[in-house]
Amino acid sequence: MRVRHTRVSPYRGTKRWCTGQLRERCGVLKLPWTFDAVSFVVDWQFAKKFDAYAGLMFSQVNGGLANGFLHPNTIDPTVGLRFRF
């Protein structure tokens, strides 16, 4: 099992433009941007040169790091068979 947490502080330039209706958005910019992921993997060697594996990863992004993602939460499964020579 592997766990990963990444936190990025957003750019906080000068606040001169944070007046009037934009003042509410300036509060949102203070929130941290995060990436969290948890993954599991199982590997089974059933013969001398063959093994099978399966894995699963759950990840989520928040804040500005979520820009460009179609879904902020994802589940990524994988299975496979490997031959070593």
N, C-alpha and C positions, 0 to 999 in steps of 0.2 A: 504494500500500500504506500502511496506517495501523496503527500498533501503540499500544496503550494499556495501561498498568499502573497500578492504583490500590491503595494499601496503607492500611488503616485500623487504628489501634491500638484494641483492645477496651477497654471501660471496666474499670478496675481499682480498684474501690472498696476499702474497708478489708478486710483479710484476717482479721478476727476469726472469721469463720464457716468458715475453712479449717482445720478440725481433723478428726481421725479419718478416716473414709472419704471425706469431701469433699476432703481434701488432694490426692488424685490429680486431681480435676477442676480444682483451682486451677492446676495446671501447664498444663492444656489451654487455660485462659483467656488465658495469656500468648502464645499463638500469634497471629501477625498475620492479619488478615482481608484477602484479596486478590481483586481482579477483574482478569483479563487478557483482552485481546481483540486479534485480528488480523483485518484486513479487506482485501479486494481488490475493485477495480471496473474494468470495461472498458466504454468508451463509444465507439460507432461511429456517425458521421453518414454515412448512405448516400444521403441526398437533402438538399436545401436546408432543408426543414422537418421531416424525420424523422430520428430516431436510435434506435438500439437499445442496450440496456445489460444487463450481467450483473454480479452481485456475489456475494460469499461472505464470511461472517464466522464465525470460530470464537471462542468465549468460554468462560471457565471461572471459577467462583467458589469460594472456599475459606473455611473458618471460619464465623463468624457471618453473613457476607454471603450465604452459601448458604441461609440460612433462608428458606423459602418457594419455592425453586426445586424443580421436580420432578426435574430432572437438573442436576448441577453443570457438566457440559460440554455445549455446544450448537453445532450447525453450522446457520447460517441462510443458505440460498441465495435469490437473487432474480433475476428476469429481467423485462424489460419493453420496451415500445415507446413512444416519446414523439413527439407532434406539437406543434410550436411555431407559434403564430399571432400 
